[in-house]
Amino acid sequence: MPPVPVLIRGSGQTMKWSRSRRLFKKAQGLIPGGVNSPVRAFKAVGGNPIFISSAKGARVYDVDGNAYIDYVLSWGPMILGHAHPRVVRALKEASERGTSYGAPTEPEIRLAELLIRAYPSMKKVRMVNSGTEAAMSAIRVARGFTGRDGVVKFEGCYHGHADGLLVKAGSGAATLGIPDSPGVPRSYARNTITLPFNDIDALREVLQREWRGIACVIVEPVAGNMGCVLPRKGFLKGLRSLTRKYGIVLIFDEVMTGFRVSYGGAQAYYGVEPDLTCLGKVIGGGLPVGAYGGREELMSMVAPEGPVYQAGTLSGNPLAMTAGIETLKVLSRKGAYERLEERARALEEGLRDASKRAGVKTRFYRAGSMFCTYFTDRDVYDFRTARLSDTGRFARFFTGMLKRGINLAPSQFEAGFISLAHSYRDIEKTVRAAYEAMKQL
Ligand code: KE4
């Protein structure tokens, strides 16, 4: 049993973080930046990250005994809430049968069936161990299938850290990418064209000129890595018709939106079918997982059926499959998404009202149970407009919420998430904390 956590102490003034501070100092001597993924280091919001010791339902508990209502949810996977009894029980039973065999297992078939049933655009699916692997592999399949090298992505969309995707828009009309990180060879970056999200005219113009060299267009159908940016009416349908016209593979990166914006992801939510889909997060129930799948003629390219090589020691790991299967079984129950929608709507209405009463200009965007509050008085529809948000104000808001026992994503350019475990009381507490934190901005 996790340590019995101390309840949220008052309005937050008594919140102590001394053990987290000590652990962070120690971690920094052993792990780059003290974390195993950069955003966790709180660099965008200042201060030291809180070290989590346990989690249950809608709450996480830090090593100093503080409790927080959690809207990070491990960056999306914990849609049932933390340590769901059904998932924990199944994992315990599975781990007693061994944790990995390096051989095919029945749970891989069961999860593949659940994914293919939920995503009719996927006729076959391959399990991998992260969203990065899913996106990297899907792009390789698109290149193998088309014999072309070029990739089009959109500014502010993140598809994992494969070299060819750590690319920013080239200067001027060239549009050819330039590396967005040291270590990415220019030769890789040159194959990637980066365009503004939601700008279908820019895509039309580039494809008219460059289509012969473009293997795929990859997009987050709802962009969750620059906050939460919704596709404009016609954008996704425009991607679909332009890519079809030029024989270009359309890849929906639904690592975040899959089973999040609806059980069938953004493609069901917006009614646009891609050629390949990347999944992750929710489908592993909190264990390392990714998947990519799509049209038969594309997926039959994948080794050992076809010539496009891709492999993984722990791909289809029985524990990750088990956690994923149990998570999707709970999500497929009648009323699950209505419950998520009701709570997400209550949070949206509450936060909009809190910012109005506090006299703070914000823009709130939501797709299903993923959302973002920007500190700006202008509409946000791409990376340029997202960056107009006052990140200093966001940082102060983030800290004010943390002190009041609310754990938000430590960056203005991340999405927040709600789980089935969040109660109306949790939402009320969150809205009250938001009003108090905004008043102090
Ligand atoms: P991973 O390799 O982190 O499993 O997945 C990469 C990825 C791919 N596609 C989308 C749409 C994603 O959102 C992600 C990862 N999301 C971030 C959150 N912004 C993970 C958090 C982190 O990097 O620590």
Residues whose N, C-alpha, C, O or C-beta is under 5 A from the ligand:
A	BS01	KE4	S37 V39 W75 S130 G131 T132 Y158 H159 G160 E220 G224 N225 D253 V255 M256 V289
